Amino acid sequence: MTRKLLLLGAALALVAAACGGGDSTSDTTAAPSDGSLSGSIFVSGSSTVEPISALNAEKFNAMHPNVGVTVEGPGTGDGFKKFCAGESDISDASRAIKESEAEECAAAGIEYVELQVAIDGLSVITSIENNAVSCLTFHDIYALVGPESTGFQNWSDANDLAGDLGGTTAPYPDAPLVVTAPGEESGTYDTFVELVIDDLAEEREQQGASRPDYQASANDNVIIEGISGTATSLGWVGYAFFAENTDKVTALAVDDGESGCVAPTADTIADGSYPLSRPLFIYVNKAKTAERPELAAFVDFYLSEAGLESVNETGYVELASYEDVIAAWESR
């Protein structure tokens, strides 16, 4: 099943789901439903992780129809707000929880277990019609979408800034620069700024942020459509969204100044050679899992063989080993 079918064209995917109780996280086959569990589970957070959780909810539903699982993807930051307010049971995250968010959870008495479920490669993308650019350095990306590029309407507007920075592929083409990318509520935005912009911004005594004047969206499919609709566009999304839309967009190789131009692929993401590789997580409310067997059982399924197959099935990359992840869950 493709990720497009899972997203359903909306931010909120409601899936009825349930599971049989008592399964170990090391089990490779989910137990048949006995109808003994009921209740509801609310998963909120990263739109990048959302397809994995939605597919697992769908698989869960096929076996156990008596627990309703709602999966939505408003963004990692918004997801943590709900999680730390006790509104959600699981928070999907495309970055690790921030110290301020952890403090907010602690103040509310919410304890959680962090589980890495996949690896992603944050993909810098443009239209398939753009033949003028094939690889960008971190300096290039900063010159085009960093805090000092506000107001640049053409790629070539960044030439002078790129000259100041050095280590770029400038001069850039004299063509419209139309940026469509995640907004500040997104963990993908946070990771992009952390990996690409922060260090250069600090060196230049600038704010660690992207330029604010671009089309921002929490919906990755909207970003794909925006990128594909303009020949000389620029933006960034999770790898799975790029991989599913290679007929519309192309991923630019990225050079971090050390490894040369590396394109995002399952192999380069898995081995870490792609400079914008990153972990994907789910955060689970510990107290709720103790009180509600349906929630604990859903996470058991998530970490089972069938649940982890959803990582590859939705276009992301599995960890080499889940031993530590399963141990963290079992020792909660």
Phi, psi and omega in degrees: 000135182278161180293329180300320179295329182286324185289333174061014176070017181217163181285336185244121176247118180258122183229128175284130183209157176199175176208159175283142185282161169083002180288139173284150177293343179273354178297143179259351179229126181291143180288150177295154181287136172247005177071014186276343182260146175210167180131197181216153181227137181240119178247126180223160175136226190301130173289340177289316181278339184311315181299325178295312181295322180294320178293321177294325176295322179294315178298318179302317182296324181297332181264326191220098189274006189256005176237127179270128179242119177259128180238124178226162184226066180283351183125152183300313182298314178295324178297317179294327176300315179292319182296314183284348173268000179080012184276330180246160181264326180227138177245115173286140184214132176263014172205166176289154179298139179282158179302319181295324179289321177297321178294323178295318176297316181298319180297331180270001179075023182260116175260148186217164171243132179265127182232116175281128184248344184196174172239139180235157173241107180299117190257126176272120192235159174214176179292152176294346179278349184274102179260001185276343184226136178231337182213139177233140171273170174301323179295321176300310184299319177298316182296329185269324185227011179280183185294339181268001182261007179306129179096347178293123181253341176240152174305318184293343176299337183272000185300314182295317178297318178299323177297322177294324184284322186073168176065034181239174177261010179301156009284148180269162181294150175276082185210153181302136176254103182248111185259127173229125188198173178297152176270182187292344179283352188266138173294333176295321175297312182302316181294319178302312180296317182297315186282323190253319193261322191307309185297315179294322179296319179296317179301325184261010178057045178244164177291139177283084182198164174278172169299144183274345189265071175214168179281108182259142178210144173275352182260113184296330178292326175295321178297315179301316181295321178295318179294316183289340184277352180230127188299324184246049182277171176205139178187191180207145180212172172293154186303319184298324179291324174294311187299330180279347187235035182292349175278350182244324186227161175233147179266132176277140172294154182235134178245115180274008180092358182234317189259359185079189183284120180233125178273150177285122173220168178302322182289315183289332176288316182296319183271359176081005181285336175285124190296341184250032173289148182204156178276153173241141188230162156236143175246131187239132178291116186293316183296321181292326179292330179288329184270334190232102184300332180293326179289314178300321181291326177296318179291323173306314180294320180304322183264007175279173179301316181295323180290319181286338174298337179295337179298305179292324183294336178260005172098008179259187187240130178286154172291154177297325178213140176254013184303313181291325180295313180295322178297320178297320180291315182293332183266011184300000000 
